[in-house]
Amino acid sequence: MKYLKWSAVFIGLIGLDQGVKYLVSRYFPGDITQNLGIIFGIKLPHTSYFVFFFLLLIAILFWLSGVRKILPLVFIFGGGISNLLDRIFFGYVRDFVNLKFLPIFNLADIFIVLGIVVLFYPYTKKPRRQTEMGEGHRL
């Protein structure tokens, strides 16, 4: 049952990204940018590298996180699959958010970055030091 919930979130993220891309391309077609690279327009020399990069990312994420950290993985894969659908159907990823001080991006890129931040945030914390008074007490 819990996997049904995560599947719904996954499909919802893809639907939200694809829906917003559709609306922007229909009503604001001049705002769509064709991104031939990966996230934030980073260029790779050949299309087959996309597949290798994506599979490597999946392997690293599963190795680092284990199955218990599903939410960040749902966001990462939801964004990645949505951008992959763009690449399959259009030959490029449709980007439209232009903040001038960042590369142009889309909601799927936000999902990916958010998932990575949530996934790796626990690794930035310093473990609390145990004292003689017991765990959790400070001197």
C-alpha positions as CSV (number, residue, x, y, z in Angstrom):
1,M,0.0,0.0,0.0
2,K,2.8,2.4,0.8
3,Y,4.3,1.9,-2.7
4,L,1.0,2.9,-4.1
5,K,1.4,6.2,-2.3
6,W,4.9,6.8,-3.7
7,S,3.8,5.7,-7.1
8,A,1.0,8.3,-7.0
9,V,3.6,11.0,-6.0
10,F,5.9,9.9,-8.8
11,I,3.2,10.1,-11.4
12,G,1.9,13.3,-10.0
13,L,5.4,15.0,-10.3
14,I,5.7,13.9,-13.9
15,G,2.2,15.0,-14.6
16,L,2.7,18.4,-13.0
17,D,6.0,19.0,-14.9
18,Q,4.6,17.9,-18.2
19,G,1.4,19.8,-17.7
20,V,3.2,23.1,-16.9
21,K,5.5,22.6,-19.9
22,Y,2.4,22.1,-22.1
23,L,0.8,25.2,-20.8
24,V,3.9,27.3,-21.2
25,S,4.6,26.0,-24.7
26,R,0.9,26.7,-25.6
27,Y,0.4,30.1,-24.1
28,F,3.9,31.5,-23.9
29,P,5.8,29.7,-26.7
30,G,8.6,32.3,-26.8
31,D,9.6,31.4,-23.2
32,I,10.4,27.7,-24.1
33,T,14.1,27.0,-24.5
34,Q,15.4,23.8,-26.1
35,N,17.9,22.2,-23.7
36,L,20.0,19.6,-25.5
37,G,22.1,19.0,-22.4
38,I,21.3,17.5,-19.0
39,I,20.2,19.3,-15.9
40,F,20.7,23.1,-16.2
41,G,21.9,22.7,-19.7
42,I,25.2,20.9,-18.9
43,K,26.4,19.5,-22.2
44,L,27.4,15.9,-22.8
45,P,29.2,15.1,-26.1
46,H,27.0,12.2,-27.2
47,T,23.4,11.0,-26.5
48,S,24.5,7.6,-25.3
49,Y,26.2,9.3,-22.4
50,F,22.8,10.3,-21.1
51,V,21.9,6.7,-20.7
52,F,25.2,5.9,-19.0
53,F,24.9,9.0,-16.7
54,F,21.3,8.2,-15.7
55,L,22.1,4.5,-14.9
56,L,25.2,5.5,-13.0
57,L,23.1,8.0,-11.0
58,I,20.5,5.4,-10.2
59,A,23.2,3.0,-9.0
60,I,24.9,5.6,-6.8
61,L,21.6,6.8,-5.3
62,F,20.4,3.3,-4.4
63,W,23.8,2.5,-2.9
64,L,23.9,5.6,-0.8
65,S,20.4,5.8,0.4
66,G,19.0,2.3,0.7
67,V,15.3,1.7,0.2
68,R,14.3,3.6,3.4
69,K,14.8,7.0,1.8
70,I,12.1,6.8,-0.8
71,L,10.8,10.4,-1.0
72,P,14.0,12.0,-2.3
73,L,14.4,9.2,-4.9
74,V,10.8,9.7,-6.0
75,F,11.6,13.4,-6.6
76,I,14.9,12.6,-8.4
77,F,13.4,9.9,-10.6
78,G,10.1,11.8,-11.2
79,G,12.1,14.8,-12.5
80,G,14.5,12.6,-14.5
81,I,11.8,10.6,-16.1
82,S,9.8,13.7,-17.0
83,N,12.9,15.2,-18.7
84,L,13.6,11.9,-20.4
85,L,10.0,11.9,-21.8
86,D,10.7,15.3,-23.3
87,R,13.9,14.0,-24.9
88,I,12.1,11.0,-26.3
89,F,9.1,12.9,-27.7
90,F,10.8,16.2,-28.7
91,G,14.5,15.5,-29.0
92,Y,15.3,18.1,-26.3
93,V,14.1,19.1,-22.8
94,R,11.7,22.0,-22.6
95,D,13.1,24.6,-20.2
96,F,11.3,27.8,-19.3
97,V,12.2,29.2,-15.9
98,N,14.6,32.1,-16.5
99,L,16.0,33.8,-13.4
100,K,18.8,35.5,-15.3
101,F,21.4,34.6,-12.7
102,L,21.0,30.8,-13.2
103,P,20.8,28.6,-16.4
104,I,17.3,28.2,-17.7
105,F,15.5,25.3,-16.1
106,N,12.1,23.6,-15.5
107,L,10.1,22.0,-12.7
108,A,11.7,18.6,-13.3
109,D,15.1,20.2,-12.6
110,I,13.7,21.6,-9.3
111,F,12.4,18.2,-8.4
112,I,15.8,16.6,-9.1
113,V,17.8,19.2,-7.1
114,L,15.3,19.1,-4.2
115,G,15.5,15.3,-4.1
116,I,19.4,15.4,-4.1
117,V,19.4,18.0,-1.3
118,V,17.0,16.0,0.9
119,L,18.9,12.8,0.1
120,F,22.3,14.2,1.1
121,Y,21.4,16.6,3.9
122,P,21.8,14.0,6.6
123,Y,25.4,13.5,5.5
124,T,26.2,17.2,6.3
125,K,25.3,16.9,10.0
126,K,28.1,16.2,12.5
127,P,27.3,13.2,14.7
128,R,26.6,14.2,18.3
129,R,29.4,13.2,20.6
130,Q,28.6,10.8,23.4
131,T,29.7,11.8,26.8
132,E,30.1,10.0,30.1
133,M,26.7,11.2,31.2
134,G,25.0,9.3,28.4
135,E,23.9,9.9,25.0
136,G,22.4,13.3,24.2
137,H,23.7,15.2,27.2
138,R,26.1,18.1,26.7
139,L,28.8,19.2,29.1
